[in-house]
């Protein structure tokens, strides 16, 4: 696959079931869920919702690039892989992503992807 650099402007938030107000970790499950939702909407938009649900995402190689304690924001890098069978064809995709994550005061997780490599 060719390398693509995209600056993601939109942001997606979901309610947290646990801890709010602290500094997120790069590998928090809630952060990974939001990352998956953002990637599905922006990298796999050509597939139907049914086909998108067939993709399994895995994350590895988490790196904390910087922690902004004042703004409670973690800047991260991770490798993401998607695998699945769509229309009888094997689908594989992987990329390194850079993103920021923070828990807001009202119990939400805020994630922004700044780069796909």
PyMOL commands that set and color helices and strands:
alter all, ss='L'
color gray80, all
select helices_A, chain A and resi 29-43+49-52
alter helices_A, ss='H'
color red, helices_A
select strands_A, chain A and resi 12-15+56-68+73-86+89-103+108-116
alter strands_A, ss='S'
color yellow, strands_A
deselect
rebuild
show_as cartoon
